[in-house]
Amino acid sequence: MKIFKNKKLALCFIISAVIFAGLAAPSCGKSVAPTSGNVSNYGYILTDGNDIYYTKIVEDEQGDFYSNIYKYNTKNGSEVLIAENEADSMYDLNAYLSLDGGYLYFLPNFLHKSVKEVSDNIYRVKPDGKNTKPEPLFEENINVSFMHVSNGTIFYYDDAESAIYKMKTDGTRRQLICEAFISGIAVGKDKIYYSEFELLMAVGVNGGEPEEIFDFEDFDIYIEYLVLDGDYLFYLDDNQSTLGRIKVNGTENRTLYTYDYIEHFNISGGTLYFIVDEYGSTGNYAVLSIVPGSRSPRVIVSDKEDLGEISPLAIWGGTVYFIGFPSSETIMDSDEVWFTVDISGDEIKPFQPLNV
């Protein structure tokens, strides 16, 4: 997860409705959080049983933008407004959507298009549609650029203080975990893993002295994105050209794939899914997958699809979700469209973009 790097993301998209069937049973108040891979892709979509939570950017008659969260039910086709926020622009999205204890938590107006990716607070709202005004957890604004919610606890990174904190989901019992200049971060059961310049570090979820796991100085690598999957940490370097994997104890470090430019990556079932630019015969974006240990990747979305710039990459229940920017006019009458495709690489399906 990119936290403080002074680079602008090449994302300029609008989140739209995503339809997905055959999901697990509803949470009934339990914790439902994105996987580490989906968190690394900003957690813009959350699934819970038949319900899909997603951000929708709307514009009123006065030209004001609102970054709203809707709940779409795949069984009956109903759509309910859950949260309504005024936004500065059509690029301010709500990120890191998570359910816990009967509330939906999120970072409002996540400025993914700016140099500094931060939200000014952590918000929560009851996902029943009765009161659509979310409440902030902090009385005074903060600068939060990462959040992970699990079983009544919120872990977050304060960009201004360069520090990891934890607290209860009601905003109480706030505790400093450690101070660090973090670029990539992944929260596990007992430890929080993060990258700080050329170092891969770990600290206990209850704090303590951080420990060095691996020093990438000899590899000339700074880790920018970090994803935890089982006993392995998958990473993408700050040049966004090298994907690698290392055990959480610092052993078995190896490069899995290199390319000129890798936009985003995700993990599902131990398989690595990632987006590359200038791929194949036509030189367009493509989505590939590779099983660690294999020699060549598998094409999930071909560059010949001409979907333009693709990003980010969410995976829920065997379905890959991504944003495409078709260069030609589409039946959606928009250049920013959510697409889904099965992890096997079957038919690509577009969905209605927002603001149409």
GULUM-314315 format. One record per residue (C-alpha): x, y, z. Coordinates in steps of 0.02 Angstrom, whole numbers. Example, Ala and Ser with C-alpha at 12.3 -4.5 7.8 and 13.67 -1.06 7.14 Angstrom:
// GULUM-314315
KOLRO  615  -225  390
KOLRO  684  -53  357
// end
This chain:
// GULUM-314315
KOLRO  0  0  0
KOLRO  71  167  -51
KOLRO  66  286  96
KOLRO  175  440  78
KOLRO  276  427  -83
KOLRO  281  589  -181
KOLRO  209  516  -339
KOLRO  40  545  -417
KOLRO  -61  391  -450
KOLRO  -115  371  -628
KOLRO  -294  339  -574
KOLRO  -435  450  -632
KOLRO  -587  342  -614
KOLRO  -762  338  -546
KOLRO  -824  193  -442
KOLRO  -982  109  -501
KOLRO  -1100  -30  -455
KOLRO  -1031  -205  -457
KOLRO  -1144  -357  -464
KOLRO  -1083  -520  -392
KOLRO  -1180  -677  -349
KOLRO  -1140  -832  -248
KOLRO  -1058  -744  -100
KOLRO  -1042  -804  79
KOLRO  -1178  -780  209
KOLRO  -1203  -604  281
KOLRO  -1094  -550  427
KOLRO  -1235  -514  551
KOLRO  -1128  -386  643
KOLRO  -965  -482  633
KOLRO  -806  -411  559
KOLRO  -798  -406  368
KOLRO  -639  -326  303
KOLRO  -550  -329  136
KOLRO  -408  -452  116
KOLRO  -231  -385  125
KOLRO  -227  -383  -65
KOLRO  -389  -285  -78
KOLRO  -329  -164  56
KOLRO  -172  -136  -49
KOLRO  -292  -86  -188
KOLRO  -378  39  -72
KOLRO  -529  -66  -23
KOLRO  -653  25  -134
KOLRO  -772  -124  -141
KOLRO  -835  -233  1
KOLRO  -944  -388  -12
KOLRO  -1051  -462  126
KOLRO  -1165  -605  77
KOLRO  -1279  -540  -60
KOLRO  -1233  -359  -23
KOLRO  -1104  -256  -118
KOLRO  -1044  -93  -41
KOLRO  -966  29  -163
KOLRO  -928  214  -188
KOLRO  -1030  316  -310
KOLRO  -986  493  -361
KOLRO  -1139  600  -398
KOLRO  -1159  781  -452
KOLRO  -1309  887  -405
KOLRO  -1392  1025  -506
KOLRO  -1277  1157  -431
KOLRO  -1122  1063  -489
KOLRO  -1073  1003  -315
KOLRO  -999  829  -301
KOLRO  -1046  698  -173
KOLRO  -947  543  -134
KOLRO  -1081  422  -78
KOLRO  -1082  240  -24
KOLRO  -1220  126  -84
KOLRO  -1270  -51  -41
KOLRO  -1326  -156  -187
KOLRO  -1414  -322  -156
KOLRO  -1376  -451  -290
KOLRO  -1526  -557  -244
KOLRO  -1668  -431  -261
KOLRO  -1579  -293  -358
KOLRO  -1614  -159  -228
KOLRO  -1495  -13  -199
KOLRO  -1490  86  -38
KOLRO  -1395  247  0
KOLRO  -1288  212  154
KOLRO  -1177  365  171
KOLRO  -1173  537  91
KOLRO  -1019  651  92
KOLRO  -987  814  3
KOLRO  -828  800  -100
KOLRO  -707  928  -170
KOLRO  -703  845  -341
KOLRO  -763  694  -438
KOLRO  -602  604  -393
KOLRO  -628  597  -204
KOLRO  -674  417  -164
KOLRO  -714  326  -2
KOLRO  -583  195  36
KOLRO  -548  46  149
KOLRO  -730  -3  169
KOLRO  -750  -123  317
KOLRO  -894  -190  421
KOLRO  -878  -216  608
KOLRO  -1002  -223  750
KOLRO  -1149  -165  645
KOLRO  -1058  -14  571
KOLRO  -978  20  403
KOLRO  -807  103  424
KOLRO  -715  199  288
KOLRO  -593  338  249
KOLRO  -690  481  169
KOLRO  -637  571  11
KOLRO  -476  475  -9
KOLRO  -371  588  -121
KOLRO  -300  455  -234
KOLRO  -264  583  -369
KOLRO  -157  698  -262
KOLRO  25  692  -210
KOLRO  -26  654  -31
KOLRO  -154  515  -12
KOLRO  -242  556  152
KOLRO  -414  571  229
KOLRO  -453  695  367
KOLRO  -541  570  481
KOLRO  -608  395  502
KOLRO  -797  384  475
KOLRO  -929  256  519
KOLRO  -1113  237  479
KOLRO  -1251  111  511
KOLRO  -1273  19  344
KOLRO  -1463  17  352
KOLRO  -1493  178  253
KOLRO  -1594  262  393
KOLRO  -1463  395  436
KOLRO  -1346  430  291
KOLRO  -1237  558  379
KOLRO  -1080  467  438
KOLRO  -999  512  603
KOLRO  -811  549  622
KOLRO  -718  455  758
KOLRO  -602  602  797
KOLRO  -660  773  856
KOLRO  -511  854  770
KOLRO  -455  806  596
KOLRO  -305  693  570
KOLRO  -208  638  416
KOLRO  -245  453  395
KOLRO  -184  359  241
KOLRO  -212  176  287
KOLRO  -342  81  388
KOLRO  -372  -100  435
KOLRO  -524  -148  538
KOLRO  -537  -318  623
KOLRO  -640  -386  768
KOLRO  -673  -223  858
KOLRO  -502  -146  825
KOLRO  -446  -14  701
KOLRO  -265  -3  646
KOLRO  -220  154  551
KOLRO  -70  254  492
KOLRO  -60  439  531
KOLRO  34  517  386
KOLRO  70  681  475
KOLRO  141  596  630
KOLRO  222  452  533
KOLRO  151  331  659
KOLRO  45  173  669
KOLRO  -98  175  794
KOLRO  -231  55  854
KOLRO  -394  91  943
KOLRO  -565  18  977
KOLRO  -695  41  840
KOLRO  -789  165  950
KOLRO  -636  279  948
KOLRO  -578  240  1126
KOLRO  -418  163  1195
KOLRO  -305  240  1063
KOLRO  -128  170  1072
KOLRO  33  210  980
KOLRO  106  53  900
KOLRO  265  128  828
KOLRO  335  275  731
KOLRO  402  243  555
KOLRO  411  318  381
KOLRO  303  186  300
KOLRO  273  151  116
KOLRO  198  -25  118
KOLRO  98  -101  260
KOLRO  4  -264  296
KOLRO  -84  -313  458
KOLRO  -75  -494  513
KOLRO  -147  -588  661
KOLRO  -4  -553  780
KOLRO  109  -433  687
KOLRO  104  -281  575
KOLRO  225  -289  430
KOLRO  288  -131  347
KOLRO  425  -66  234
KOLRO  531  83  281
KOLRO  651  136  144
KOLRO  755  -21  104
KOLRO  703  -114  263
KOLRO  562  -238  288
KOLRO  504  -226  468
KOLRO  379  -305  589
KOLRO  301  -248  752
KOLRO  177  -333  867
KOLRO  -5  -283  853
KOLRO  6  -225  1033
KOLRO  164  -125  1005
KOLRO  340  -158  1064
KOLRO  510  -142  982
KOLRO  503  -160  792
KOLRO  613  -297  719
KOLRO  704  -301  554
KOLRO  649  -444  441
KOLRO  754  -409  287
KOLRO  869  -276  217
KOLRO  845  -247  30
KOLRO  992  -128  14
KOLRO  1097  -253  -85
KOLRO  950  -277  -204
KOLRO  930  -90  -230
KOLRO  745  -105  -187
KOLRO  626  5  -89
KOLRO  459  -82  -61
KOLRO  307  24  -106
KOLRO  163  -103  -99
KOLRO  153  -248  24
KOLRO  25  -390  33
KOLRO  17  -527  165
KOLRO  -42  -700  111
KOLRO  -18  -843  233
KOLRO  165  -854  283
KOLRO  222  -746  138
KOLRO  237  -561  103
KOLRO  220  -512  -80
KOLRO  294  -346  -130
KOLRO  312  -221  -273
KOLRO  462  -105  -277
KOLRO  454  84  -289
KOLRO  500  79  -474
KOLRO  346  -30  -496
KOLRO  445  -153  -601
KOLRO  486  -298  -484
KOLRO  363  -416  -398
KOLRO  437  -526  -263
KOLRO  395  -640  -118
KOLRO  476  -669  49
KOLRO  428  -770  203
KOLRO  373  -672  355
KOLRO  529  -733  446
KOLRO  641  -655  313
KOLRO  689  -813  221
KOLRO  658  -871  42
KOLRO  664  -699  -38
KOLRO  643  -716  -226
KOLRO  591  -614  -377
KOLRO  431  -679  -457
KOLRO  412  -565  -607
KOLRO  490  -409  -681
KOLRO  418  -290  -808
KOLRO  441  -110  -862
KOLRO  286  -49  -770
KOLRO  169  -143  -652
KOLRO  19  -39  -599
KOLRO  -57  -143  -458
KOLRO  -59  -322  -394
KOLRO  -166  -435  -286
KOLRO  -160  -613  -215
KOLRO  -293  -748  -218
KOLRO  -265  -930  -170
KOLRO  -77  -906  -177
KOLRO  -86  -845  -357
KOLRO  -20  -673  -401
KOLRO  -129  -561  -510
KOLRO  -57  -399  -579
KOLRO  -80  -260  -707
KOLRO  54  -219  -835
KOLRO  71  -76  -957
KOLRO  131  -81  -1139
KOLRO  103  -268  -1150
KOLRO  97  -385  -1299
KOLRO  74  -345  -1482
KOLRO  -37  -193  -1461
KOLRO  53  -118  -1312
KOLRO  -102  -89  -1204
KOLRO  -133  -128  -1021
KOLRO  -165  -310  -977
KOLRO  -203  -415  -822
KOLRO  -90  -565  -794
KOLRO  -74  -700  -662
KOLRO  70  -809  -609
KOLRO  90  -952  -487
KOLRO  250  -933  -385
KOLRO  378  -1052  -458
KOLRO  311  -1050  -635
KOLRO  411  -972  -776
KOLRO  280  -875  -872
KOLRO  120  -782  -826
KOLRO  -55  -821  -884
KOLRO  -157  -688  -975
KOLRO  -321  -646  -886
KOLRO  -363  -488  -982
KOLRO  -276  -466  -1149
KOLRO  -196  -304  -1206
KOLRO  -299  -326  -1365
KOLRO  -456  -285  -1264
KOLRO  -402  -103  -1280
KOLRO  -466  -55  -1108
KOLRO  -342  85  -1088
KOLRO  -267  118  -919
KOLRO  -321  -20  -797
KOLRO  -323  2  -608
KOLRO  -349  -47  -467
KOLRO  -367  -236  -444
KOLRO  -492  -307  -319
KOLRO  -531  -493  -300
KOLRO  -687  -560  -213
KOLRO  -748  -739  -221
KOLRO  -656  -790  -378
KOLRO  -699  -631  -474
KOLRO  -574  -498  -524
KOLRO  -635  -317  -522
KOLRO  -543  -177  -610
KOLRO  -569  -6  -688
KOLRO  -539  14  -874
KOLRO  -524  172  -978
KOLRO  -580  120  -1153
KOLRO  -511  241  -1281
KOLRO  -663  218  -1393
KOLRO  -843  258  -1351
KOLRO  -933  121  -1257
KOLRO  -1116  79  -1238
KOLRO  -1095  150  -1063
KOLRO  -1066  324  -1134
KOLRO  -916  346  -1020
KOLRO  -729  324  -1025
KOLRO  -718  255  -847
KOLRO  -799  85  -826
KOLRO  -792  -52  -694
KOLRO  -760  -223  -771
KOLRO  -763  -396  -696
KOLRO  -686  -557  -756
KOLRO  -674  -730  -680
KOLRO  -501  -774  -614
KOLRO  -495  -907  -749
KOLRO  -500  -769  -879
KOLRO  -674  -797  -949
KOLRO  -787  -664  -1025
KOLRO  -755  -484  -972
KOLRO  -914  -395  -916
KOLRO  -936  -207  -904
KOLRO  -1052  -124  -779
KOLRO  -1143  41  -782
KOLRO  -1023  183  -743
KOLRO  -1073  321  -625
KOLRO  -1145  491  -664
KOLRO  -1230  430  -824
// end
